[in-house]
Amino acid sequence: MGIREFARNKDGLKLRYEVRGSGAPVALIMGFSGSGRAWSERFLNLLENRFRLVVIDNRGTGESDKPDVAWTLRDMADDIAAVLEHAKLSPTHIFGISMGGMIAQEYALTYPERVQRLVLGCTNCGISHSIPGKPEDLARLMPQPGMSPADAARAAFSVACGKAFTASEAGQKFIEEQLIESAKYPITPPHTFMRQFGAISGFDSYARLAQIKMPTLILQGDDDAIVPVQNADLLNQGIAGSRKQILKGIGHMFFWEAPQEATRVAIDFLTAN
């Protein structure tokens, strides 16, 4: 564990983050409903050997404030800026996954001078052009009335994790370990799911992708039911000079399912000349 800190955004919201490891700074932006704990220690341990990580609890999650008001992904990008200003770490590399990859795009478009290299994991370019997952799969990401947080998380992971991982004994063991770990940390309240979903629904970067000029890696599993793999092609085509890496047989939670491969690809990209 690293140094636990709290920043305030321009509206006074408290944002919890942790700085760990050493080296060039990398801000990690988690996806829908997850706190910074959702990366898993296994993944973070592999990265912190090479980088100084800034692990952020998005608004609505973890130890950050959880306002029940409408917000946008641009607001969440501004939150990242507030955290990195507080940490006195700018410019940094930015690594976002899923919704966090959408926030990373907004951050890169709004604060291009603060981004060295950009990693977009299992994400898309927003509502107008992205290829959605099946409605019945996406519905499992939302907690249902009467479900315990643990059962709601199991339902979400049943579609967020790839088929091979979900079917394996090791995969099931890892999921259960993550559920035990997450239970030690503040749970994400139901209203956060709705507010973050609303923010995602208002996101669209397709027409702005050409404005992303920094070196960019697009990282995606080809068995992703939440953000189908074709979305990586769209981002790759829209961001000039971007590099695309597809992880074979891996689902949406690639940082759980293939942490060694994912971190090797990310480290190679982030340390390239």
KAPELIN-V452238 format. One record per pair of residues at least 12 apart in sequence whose ideal C-beta (glycine too) atoms are under 10 Angstrom apart, sorted by the first residue. I is the first residue (numbers start at 1). GAP is how many residues later the second one is. D is the distance in whole Angstrom. If there is no record, write none. Layout:
# KAPELIN-V452238
I:GAP:D
I:GAP:D
This chain:
# KAPELIN-V452238
1:17:7
1:19:7
1:40:9
1:43:10
1:54:10
2:15:9
2:16:5
2:17:5
2:18:3
2:19:7
2:42:9
2:46:8
2:50:9
2:51:7
2:52:9
2:53:8
3:14:9
3:15:7
3:16:5
3:17:7
3:84:9
4:12:7
4:13:8
4:14:5
4:15:9
4:16:10
4:51:10
4:59:8
5:12:6
5:13:7
5:14:7
5:49:9
5:78:8
5:81:7
5:82:7
6:51:10
6:57:8
6:58:8
6:59:10
6:77:9
6:80:8
7:49:9
7:57:9
7:72:8
7:73:10
7:74:10
7:75:5
7:76:5
7:77:8
7:78:7
7:79:3
7:80:7
8:57:9
8:71:10
8:74:7
8:75:10
8:78:8
9:50:8
9:55:10
9:56:9
9:66:8
9:67:10
9:69:6
9:70:5
9:71:9
9:72:8
9:73:4
9:74:8
9:76:10
9:77:10
10:65:9
10:68:7
10:69:9
10:71:9
10:72:7
11:48:10
11:54:10
11:56:9
11:58:10
11:60:9
11:64:8
11:67:9
11:68:9
11:71:9
12:53:9
13:46:6
13:47:10
13:51:7
13:52:5
13:53:9
13:54:7
13:58:9
13:62:9
13:65:10
13:66:7
13:69:8
14:43:10
14:45:9
14:49:8
14:50:6
14:51:5
14:52:10
15:41:7
15:42:7
15:43:8
15:44:7
15:47:10
15:48:9
15:49:5
15:50:7
15:61:10
15:64:6
15:65:9
15:67:6
15:68:5
15:71:8
16:19:8
16:20:8
16:39:9
16:40:8
16:41:4
16:42:10
16:43:10
16:45:9
16:46:6
16:47:4
16:48:5
16:49:9
16:67:9
16:170:9
17:19:7
17:36:10
17:37:6
17:38:6
17:39:5
17:40:7
17:45:9
17:46:9
17:47:8
17:62:10
17:63:9
17:65:10
17:66:5
17:67:9
17:69:8
17:70:7
17:72:10
18:18:6
18:19:10
18:26:9
18:35:8
18:36:8
18:37:5
18:38:8
18:39:9
18:44:10
18:45:10
18:69:10
19:29:10
19:33:6
19:34:7
19:35:6
19:36:8
19:64:10
19:68:6
19:70:8
20:24:7
20:25:9
20:27:9
20:28:5
20:31:9
20:32:7
20:33:5
20:34:9
20:35:7
21:23:8
21:24:9
21:26:7
21:27:3
21:28:7
21:29:7
21:30:6
21:31:5
21:32:5
21:33:10
21:34:10
22:26:8
22:27:9
22:28:9
22:29:8
22:30:5
22:31:10
23:24:9
23:25:8
23:26:8
23:27:5
23:28:4
23:29:5
23:30:9
23:247:9
23:248:9
24:26:8
24:27:6
24:28:7
24:65:10
24:67:10
24:68:8
24:69:6
24:92:8
24:93:9
24:246:7
24:247:8
25:26:7
25:27:5
25:28:8
25:29:6
25:59:8
25:62:8
25:63:10
25:64:4
25:65:8
25:66:8
25:67:4
25:68:7
25:69:10
25:91:9
26:21:7
26:22:9
26:24:9
26:25:4
26:26:7
26:27:6
26:28:7
26:29:10
26:63:9
26:66:6
26:67:4
26:68:8
26:69:6
26:90:9
26:91:9
26:93:8
26:240:9
26:241:10
26:244:7
27:25:10
27:26:8
27:27:4
27:28:9
27:29:7
27:53:6
27:54:10
27:56:7
27:57:6
27:60:9
27:62:8
27:63:9
27:65:5
27:66:7
27:67:5
27:68:7
27:69:8
27:73:10
27:77:8
27:80:8
27:87:10
27:88:9
28:15:9
28:16:8
28:19:8
28:23:10
28:25:6
28:26:7
28:27:5
28:28:7
28:65:10
28:66:9
28:67:5
28:68:8
28:69:8
28:72:8
28:76:10
28:91:9
28:93:10
28:227:9
29:25:9
29:26:10
29:27:6
29:29:7
29:47:8
29:48:9
29:50:9
29:51:6
29:54:10
29:65:7
29:66:7
29:67:4
29:68:7
29:69:9
29:70:8
29:71:4
29:72:8
29:73:9
29:74:5
29:75:5
29:78:8
29:90:10
29:92:10
30:25:8
30:26:7
30:27:8
30:28:6
30:31:7
30:32:9
30:66:8
30:67:7
30:68:8
30:69:8
30:70:5
30:73:9
30:225:10
31:27:9
31:65:8
31:66:5
31:67:3
31:68:4
31:69:5
31:70:7
31:71:9
31:72:9
31:90:8
31:91:8
31:92:8
31:110:10
31:129:9
31:165:9
31:169:10
31:195:9
31:196:9
31:221:8
31:222:9
31:224:10
32:26:9
32:29:10
32:65:10
32:66:6
32:67:4
32:68:8
32:70:10
32:106:10
32:109:6
32:110:9
32:124:9
32:128:9
32:156:9
32:160:9
32:161:8
32:164:6
32:165:7
32:167:10
32:168:7
32:194:9
33:25:9
33:27:8
33:28:7
33:65:10
33:66:8
33:108:7
33:109:9
33:110:9
33:119:9
33:120:9
33:123:8
33:154:10
33:155:5
33:156:10
33:157:10
33:159:6
33:160:6
33:163:6
33:164:9
34:23:9
34:24:8
34:27:6
34:28:9
34:63:9
34:64:8
34:65:9
34:66:8
34:119:10
34:122:10
34:148:9
34:154:7
34:162:10
34:219:10
35:20:9
35:21:9
35:22:5
35:23:7
35:25:9
35:26:4
35:27:3
35:28:8
35:29:8
35:147:8
35:150:6
35:151:8
35:152:9
35:153:7
36:17:9
36:18:9
36:19:4
36:20:6
36:21:5
36:22:8
36:25:8
36:26:6
36:27:9
36:28:9
36:149:9
37:18:8
37:20:8
37:24:9
37:25:7
37:26:10
37:141:9
37:144:7
37:145:6
37:147:8
37:148:5
37:149:10
38:17:10
38:19:10
38:20:10
38:23:8
38:24:9
38:59:9
38:62:10
38:115:10
38:140:8
38:143:9
38:144:7
38:147:9
38:150:10
38:215:9
38:217:9
38:218:9
39:14:9
39:16:7
39:56:10
39:58:8
39:61:10
39:216:6
39:217:9
39:220:9
40:134:8
40:137:9
40:138:6
40:141:8
40:142:10
40:213:9
40:215:7
40:216:6
40:219:7
41:136:10
41:137:9
41:140:8
42:132:8
42:135:9
42:136:10
42:213:9
42:214:8
42:217:5
42:218:9
42:221:10
43:210:10
43:211:10
43:212:5
43:213:7
43:215:10
43:216:5
43:217:9
43:219:7
43:220:7
43:223:10
44:211:9
44:215:9
44:219:10
45:214:9
45:218:9
46:209:9
46:213:6
46:214:7
46:216:9
46:217:4
46:218:9
46:220:9
46:221:8
47:48:8
47:208:9
47:212:9
47:215:9
47:216:6
47:219:7
47:220:7
47:223:9
49:214:9
49:218:9
50:213:8
50:216:9
50:217:5
50:220:8
50:221:7
51:41:9
51:42:7
51:44:9
51:212:10
51:215:9
51:216:8
51:219:7
51:220:9
52:35:9
52:37:7
52:40:9
52:41:10
53:39:10
53:40:10
53:42:9
54:26:9
54:29:7
54:30:7
54:32:10
54:33:6
54:35:6
54:38:7
54:39:10
54:40:10
54:41:10
56:20:10
56:23:8
56:24:7
56:27:6
56:28:9
56:31:10
56:40:10
56:44:9
56:47:10
57:22:10
57:26:9
57:128:9
57:129:9
57:131:10
58:18:6
58:21:7
58:22:9
58:41:8
58:42:7
58:45:8
58:130:9
58:134:9
58:138:8
59:12:7
59:16:8
59:17:6
59:20:6
59:133:8
59:136:8
59:137:9
59:140:10
60:16:9
60:128:7
60:129:8
60:131:8
60:132:3
60:133:8
60:134:10
60:135:6
60:136:6
60:139:10
61:124:9
61:125:8
61:126:9
61:127:5
61:128:9
61:131:6
61:135:9
62:120:10
62:123:6
62:124:6
62:125:9
62:126:8
63:122:8
63:123:6
64:15:8
64:19:10
64:122:9
64:128:10
65:14:10
66:120:8
66:122:8
66:123:6
66:125:7
66:126:6
66:129:9
67:124:9
67:125:9
67:128:8
68:121:8
68:122:10
68:123:4
68:124:8
68:126:9
68:127:7
69:122:9
69:126:7
70:124:10
70:125:7
70:128:6
70:129:8
70:132:9
71:124:6
71:125:9
71:127:8
71:128:6
71:131:9
72:34:8
72:126:9
72:127:5
72:128:10
72:130:6
72:131:8
73:26:7
73:27:10
73:29:5
73:30:5
73:31:10
73:32:8
73:33:5
73:34:9
73:53:9
73:123:9
73:125:10
73:126:5
73:127:7
73:128:10
73:129:7
73:130:5
73:131:10
73:132:9
74:29:9
74:32:5
74:33:9
74:35:9
74:36:7
74:125:9
74:128:9
74:129:9
75:28:9
75:31:9
75:124:7
76:23:8
76:24:9
76:26:9
76:27:5
76:28:10
76:30:7
76:31:9
76:120:8
76:123:7
76:127:10
77:17:10
77:19:10
77:25:9
77:26:5
77:27:8
77:28:8
77:29:4
77:30:4
77:31:9
77:32:8
77:33:6
77:34:8
78:25:10
78:28:9
78:29:8
78:32:8
78:33:9
79:24:8
79:28:9
80:12:9
80:14:8
80:16:9
80:20:9
80:23:7
80:24:8
80:26:9
80:27:5
80:30:10
80:31:8
80:34:9
81:26:7
81:29:8
81:30:6
81:33:7
84:23:9
84:27:9
84:30:7
85:29:9
89:25:10
90:21:8
90:23:9
90:24:5
90:25:9
90:26:10
91:20:9
91:21:9
91:22:7
91:23:5
91:24:6
91:25:5
91:26:10
91:123:9
92:15:10
92:22:7
92:23:7
92:24:7
92:25:9
93:22:7
93:23:5
93:24:5
93:25:7
93:26:7
93:121:9
93:122:10
93:124:10
93:173:9
93:176:9
93:177:5
93:178:10
94:13:6
94:14:6
94:17:9
94:20:8
94:21:5
94:22:8
94:23:8
94:24:5
94:25:7
94:26:9
94:120:9
94:122:10
95:22:9
95:23:8
95:24:4
95:25:9
95:26:7
95:122:9
95:124:9
95:160:10
95:171:7
95:174:10
95:175:8
96:12:9
96:22:8
96:23:7
96:24:6
96:25:7
96:26:10
96:27:7
97:22:9
97:23:8
97:24:4
97:25:5
97:26:7
97:122:8
97:123:10
97:130:9
97:155:9
97:156:9
97:157:8
97:158:7
97:165:10
98:22:10
98:23:7
98:24:5
98:25:6
98:26:9
98:43:10
98:62:9
98:102:9
98:126:9
98:128:7
98:129:7
98:154:7
98:155:9
99:23:10
99:24:8
99:25:10
99:97:6
99:98:9
99:100:8
99:101:6
99:104:8
99:128:10
100:20:9
100:21:8
100:22:9
100:23:7
101:17:9
101:18:8
101:19:4
101:20:6
101:21:7
101:22:3
101:23:8
101:24:10
101:117:9
101:118:9
101:119:10
101:126:9
101:130:10
101:134:9
102:18:9
102:21:6
102:22:7
102:23:8
102:24:7
102:28:10
102:97:9
102:98:7
102:101:5
102:102:9
102:103:7
103:20:9
103:96:9
103:97:10
103:100:9
104:14:6
104:15:8
104:16:6
104:17:9
104:19:8
104:108:10
104:112:10
105:13:8
105:15:7
105:18:8
105:19:9
105:20:7
105:21:8
105:98:8
105:100:5
105:103:8
105:104:8
105:106:10
105:107:7
105:111:9
105:130:9
105:134:9
106:20:10
106:97:8
106:99:7
106:102:9
108:12:9
108:97:9
108:100:10
108:103:9
108:104:5
108:105:9
108:106:6
108:108:8
108:131:9
109:96:7
109:99:6
109:100:9
109:102:6
109:103:7
112:99:8
112:100:8
112:101:7
112:102:7
113:101:10
114:100:10
115:97:9
115:98:9
115:99:5
115:100:9
115:101:9
116:98:7
116:99:8
116:154:8
117:97:6
117:98:5
117:99:7
117:100:7
117:149:10
117:152:7
117:153:6
117:154:9
117:155:8
118:94:7
118:95:10
118:96:5
118:97:7
118:98:4
118:99:7
118:100:9
118:121:8
118:124:9
118:151:10
118:152:10
119:96:10
119:97:8
119:98:5
119:99:8
119:100:6
119:124:10
119:126:10
119:143:10
119:146:9
119:147:6
119:150:7
119:151:7
120:92:9
120:96:6
120:97:7
120:98:5
120:99:7
120:100:9
120:111:10
120:112:8
120:115:6
120:116:10
120:119:8
120:122:8
120:124:10
121:96:9
121:97:8
121:98:5
121:99:7
121:100:9
121:106:9
121:111:10
121:124:10
121:126:10
121:131:9
121:133:7
121:134:7
121:141:8
121:145:9
122:38:9
122:96:9
122:97:7
122:98:5
122:99:7
122:102:6
122:104:7
122:105:5
122:106:10
122:107:9
122:109:8
122:110:8
122:125:9
122:128:9
122:129:8
122:130:5
122:131:8
122:132:6
122:133:9
123:82:10
123:95:8
123:96:9
123:97:8
123:103:10
123:104:6
123:108:7
123:109:9
123:112:7
123:129:10
124:76:10
124:79:9
124:80:10
124:81:9
124:82:9
124:96:10
124:102:10
124:103:5
124:104:9
124:106:9
124:107:4
124:108:9
124:110:7
124:111:7
125:78:9
125:79:7
125:80:5
125:81:4
125:82:9
125:83:9
125:84:6
125:106:7
125:109:6
125:110:6
125:112:10
125:113:6
125:114:9
126:74:8
126:75:9
126:76:9
126:77:4
126:78:3
126:79:5
126:80:6
126:81:9
126:82:9
126:83:10
127:73:8
127:74:7
127:75:8
127:76:7
127:77:5
127:78:10
127:79:9
128:75:10
128:76:5
128:77:9
128:78:5
128:79:8
129:75:8
129:76:9
129:77:4
129:78:9
129:80:10
129:102:9
129:105:6
129:109:9
130:73:9
130:74:9
130:75:9
130:76:8
130:97:8
130:98:9
130:100:9
130:101:5
130:104:7
130:105:9
131:96:8
131:97:5
131:98:9
131:99:5
131:100:6
131:102:9
131:103:8
132:94:9
132:95:8
132:96:8
132:99:9
133:26:8
133:27:10
133:91:8
133:92:5
133:93:5
133:94:7
133:95:6
133:98:10
133:119:9
134:25:9
134:91:7
134:92:9
134:94:9
136:23:9
136:89:10
137:19:10
137:21:9
137:22:4
137:23:9
137:88:5
137:89:7
137:115:10
138:21:8
138:59:10
138:87:9
138:88:7
138:89:10
139:16:9
139:20:9
140:12:9
140:14:10
140:15:5
140:16:6
140:17:9
140:18:7
140:19:5
140:20:8
140:85:9
140:86:9
141:12:10
141:14:8
141:15:5
141:16:10
141:18:7
141:19:7
141:52:8
141:56:9
141:85:7
141:111:10
142:13:9
142:14:8
142:48:9
142:51:6
142:52:8
142:55:7
143:12:8
143:13:8
143:44:10
143:45:9
143:46:10
143:47:6
143:50:6
145:45:9
148:39:10
149:30:9
149:33:8
149:34:8
149:38:5
149:39:8
149:40:10
149:41:10
150:26:9
150:29:5
150:30:9
150:32:8
150:33:7
150:37:9
151:28:10
152:35:10
152:36:10
152:38:9
152:41:9
153:22:8
153:25:8
153:26:6
153:29:7
153:30:9
153:34:9
153:35:9
154:18:10
154:21:7
154:22:9
154:25:7
156:70:9
156:96:10
156:97:10
157:14:9
157:15:10
157:17:10
157:18:5
157:19:10
157:21:8
157:22:8
157:94:9
157:95:9
157:96:7
157:99:9
158:17:9
158:67:10
159:65:10
159:66:5
159:67:7
159:92:8
159:93:8
160:15:10
160:64:9
160:65:7
160:66:6
160:67:10
160:91:7
160:92:5
160:93:5
160:96:9
160:97:10
161:13:9
161:14:7
161:60:10
161:62:9
161:63:10
161:64:9
161:65:10
161:89:9
161:90:5
161:91:7
161:92:5
161:93:10
161:95:7
161:96:6
162:59:6
162:60:9
162:61:4
162:62:7
162:63:8
162:85:9
162:86:10
162:87:6
162:88:5
162:89:3
162:90:8
162:91:8
162:92:8
162:94:10
162:95:6
162:96:9
163:60:6
163:62:9
163:86:8
163:88:7
164:59:7
164:84:10
164:85:5
164:86:8
164:87:8
164:93:8
165:56:9
165:58:9
165:84:9
165:85:8
165:86:6
165:88:7
165:89:10
165:91:7
165:92:4
165:93:9
166:57:10
166:85:8
166:87:10
166:91:9
168:89:10
170:87:10
171:80:10
171:82:10
171:85:8
171:86:7
174:79:10
174:82:6
174:83:9
174:85:10
175:78:9
175:81:8
178:75:9
178:78:7
205:30:9
205:33:8
205:34:10
206:28:8
206:29:9
206:32:7
207:31:9
208:30:9
209:25:8
209:26:7
209:27:10
209:28:8
209:29:3
209:30:5
209:31:9
209:33:9
210:28:6
210:29:8
210:30:7
211:27:10
211:28:9
211:29:10
212:23:9
212:26:8
212:27:5
212:28:8
212:29:10
212:30:8
213:26:9
213:27:8
213:28:8
214:25:9
214:27:9
214:28:10
215:24:10
215:26:7
215:27:8
215:28:8
215:54:8
215:55:9
215:57:8
216:19:8
216:20:9
216:22:10
216:23:5
216:24:9
216:25:7
216:26:4
216:27:7
216:28:9
216:53:9
217:19:10
217:22:10
217:25:7
217:26:5
217:27:8
217:28:7
217:48:7
217:49:7
217:51:9
217:52:4
217:53:8
217:55:10
218:13:9
218:14:5
218:15:9
218:16:9
218:17:5
218:18:5
218:20:10
218:21:8
218:24:6
218:25:7
218:26:5
218:27:7
218:28:9
219:13:8
219:24:9
219:25:8
219:26:5
219:27:8
219:28:7
219:31:10
219:35:7
219:36:9
219:42:10
219:43:7
219:46:6
219:47:7
219:50:9
220:12:4
220:13:9
220:15:9
220:16:10
220:24:8
220:25:7
220:26:6
220:27:7
220:30:8
220:32:9
220:34:7
221:25:7
221:26:5
221:27:8
221:28:8
221:29:3
221:30:5
221:31:7
221:32:8
221:33:5
221:34:10
221:36:7
221:37:7
221:41:9
222:24:5
222:25:7
222:26:6
222:27:7
222:28:7
222:29:9
222:32:10
223:24:9
223:25:8
223:26:6
223:27:6
223:28:5
223:29:9
223:31:10
223:34:9
224:22:10
224:23:9
224:26:8
224:27:5
224:28:5
224:29:9
224:30:8
225:26:7
225:27:7
226:25:8
226:26:4
226:27:9
227:24:10
227:25:6
228:24:10
229:15:10
229:17:6
229:18:10
229:21:10
232:12:5
232:13:9
232:14:7
233:13:9
243:22:9
243:25:10
243:26:7
243:29:9
245:16:9
245:17:9
245:19:10
245:20:5
245:21:9
245:23:9
245:24:8
247:14:6
247:15:7
247:18:8
248:13:9
250:12:8
